């Protein structure tokens, strides 16, 4: 890969809030999503969002962490772990977890600040950890937990406004 030059502009520390947490996640089979990146602002647009399925989460039950790995010879990579807790074990959730464990996907997650992040741009998002647990105490969770992992050359893209508007029309299944 050729060396690139970048322009730094600096940032002003005016924002005090930055809530953590994931509100919703949309997941689609890797090969069923085509996107167009916009290099000017690092957003992407997706014309057809119909392949995505929606998963909604209670507060404090889903998170995303992106961690960079830097190598002078091989270049930089960004690994994103999307950890999803599905509370209360049941047959429907078990089937869905089984499907996610066997999948190669692309994913969009909406954080608590209403920002939409896209992972799976270059390589499929795939499971790299899961847990099925019920605790000892009443306050311990009874849940399925799965971590989906993305490895890419850049930070997760953000969705453009039009794609974000369309993805919001895809709702989780009714209970």
N, C-alpha and C positions, 0 to 999 in steps of 0.2 A: 504494500500500500504506500502510495506516495505521501510525502510529508505535506501537511497543509498549514497555512498560517491562519490565525484567528485574530479577531479584533475584540478586545476587552473594553467594556463600557462602564463597569462599576455598578453598584446597587445601593439604594438608599434604604436605611432601616426604619421605615415609617410604619410598618404593619406590626401590630401587637398580637393579633390572633393567628392561630394556625392549628385548628382542631385536628386531632387524630381520629382514625377510624374509617371504615368503609361502610357505605350505606347500601350499595347495590353492586352486583357483578353480572356482566353479560358474557356468556361463553359460547363459542361457535367452533365447529370443526375447522382445523387449520386451512384445508383446501377450499372451504366454502366462503372465504372472505377475501375480497380484493380491495386494496386501499391505495390512495394516492397521497404521498407525503408532500408537504409544502416546506421547502428548505428555508424560506424566508422567516418563518416563525416556529418551525418544528412541530407543526400540527399535522394531522392526517384527516382525510375525508374518506368516508365509506359510502358509496352510492346505494348499495343494497345491504341493509342490516337484518334482513329477514331470517338469516341462519342463526342469529343469536338467541339464546334462552336466558331469562333473567332469574337471578337469585337475590333475594332481599335478606338483610341481616339486622338483628337487634344491635343496639349500641354495645360496644366492647366485644364483638364476636367475629370480627374479620379485620385483617390488617395487611398492609403491603410494605415491604422493605426492599429498597434497591441498594446494593453494595457493589462498589467498583473494585476490580482487580487490575493492577497495573504492572506491565512487563515491558521493560525497555526494548526487548527484541521482538516480542510477539504483538505488542500493542495493548490497548485497553479493552476490557469487557465490563459490562454491567449486568449483574445478576439480580433479578427481581423475584422475591418469594411472596406469593399471594396466599395467605393462610386464612382458611374459611372454616368456621365452627358452625355446624348444623346441630342445634340443640334438640334434645329428646330423640332417642333412637326409635325408629319405626321402619316398617317394611318399605314404604315409598322412598324415604331418605336413603335406606340401605341400597336400593337399586340404583339410585342416582349416584351415590358414592362409587359403587362398582363401575358404572359407566365412566365417571370422571377418572378413575384409576387406570382405565384402559385407553384413554383418549390422548390425542395430539390436537391442541386447540390454539385459538387466538382468544384473548380476553380483554374486556374493558372493565375498569372499576371506577366507581364514582366515590370520591372521598368525602369526608364530612364538611369540606369547604366547597362542595359542589363542583369540583374539578374532575374531569373525565380523563383517565389514563389508558393508553392502549399498549398491550404487551403481546409479543408473538410476531413482531414485524418480520424478522429474518428467519428465525427458527421456531418450531412449535413450542408452546407452553405445555409442559408435561408434569405429572405428579412426581414429587420426590420424597414425600413423607405423608403418612396418615396415622390416625389414632382412633380407636373405638374405645370409649371409656365410660365407666360410671363410677363415681367416687364413693367414698365411705360415708361422708357426712351429707346431710340434706343440702348443704350449700355447695357441695362439689357438683360439677356438671355431669350430666348424662348426655353424651354427644358423640357425633362423628366429627373428626377434624381432618382436613386435607390441606396440604401445602402444594401449590402449583408453582413451578419454577420456569422462569424465562431467562435465557442467556443471550445477550445481544451486544453490539458494538457501541450502543448509545443508550442514554436514559430513555425511559418509556415516553412515547409520543403523547401529546395531548390531542383531544378531539377538536375539530373545528366546530363552531356553533351549530351549523346545520346538521352535522352528524349527531351531535349531542342531543339536539331536539328530537331527531328521529329515533335514537336508541331509547329515549325515555318513554316512547309509546309502547315499547315491549315490556310487559308487566310480568311479575311472577305468577305462577298458576294460583288459582283460588284454592283456599283451604277447604 
